[in-house]
Amino acid sequence: MIGKNSKLNTAGALLFLGGLQWVMAVMAAETLFPDYSTRANDLSDLASTVPPNTSLIEPSATLFNAATFLLGLMVLISAALIYFDCRARLFITLFSVFGVGAMGVGVFPGDTGFIHGLSALVTFLASSLSAIAAWRLEKSPLSYISVIVGLFSLTVLLLAIFAGEASPFWIAFGRGGEERMVAYPVVAWMMCFGGYLMGVPGAEDSFPKIQ
């Protein structure tokens, strides 16, 4: 039952459901994609592999694109609702960019080339930084968990960018596993953050009014 602080409660519900539907859609898309490998294939290969050897498999493509767009939309709406309670500009900006980036991934699959790569990079970077920036809005232990999750995903991302196939995560888990080490922790954090927001009972327990 929604408490007095309905905006935060609603934002939390959207974040939890957004993460849950995305994880379930990805699992469904993977099972429907012939010979798909979580070690060798990127997440976005579910929508379309990159040029010049593009491959689009349905219904995996529609499932992934729709779920990723919906994830981004729910993040963006949640960012707006949180802003009404706490004008933490850095977090709201990063979280909004995360949402827009994810929507971009859903609209521009791998066969669109550069714009897809840019959307994915923005999504990964903004989501990791959002988790770190959220520590000011949360109480412990979630505040500490947020920083750890954000730093972990950011570290994996930077190693993927600058070390390439020499990254220890690529060597250990393959290209697809490395990408999942970036994406899954921040989606899990997002769902935890959503649960945290759903637990806010009233204005007296809401976020500090960070300007």
Buried (B, 14 or more C-beta within 10 A) or exposed (E): EEBEBEBBBBBBBBBBBBBBBBBEBBEBBBEBBEEBEBEEBBBBBBBBBBEEEEEBBEEBBBBBBBBBBBBBBBBBBBBBBBBEBBEBEBBBBBBBBBBBBBBBBBBBBBBBEEEBBBBBBBBBBBBBBBBBBBBBBBEEEBBEBBBBBBBBBBBBBBBBEEEEEEBEBBEEBBBBBBBBBBBBBBBBBBBBBBBBBBEBBEEEEBBEEEE
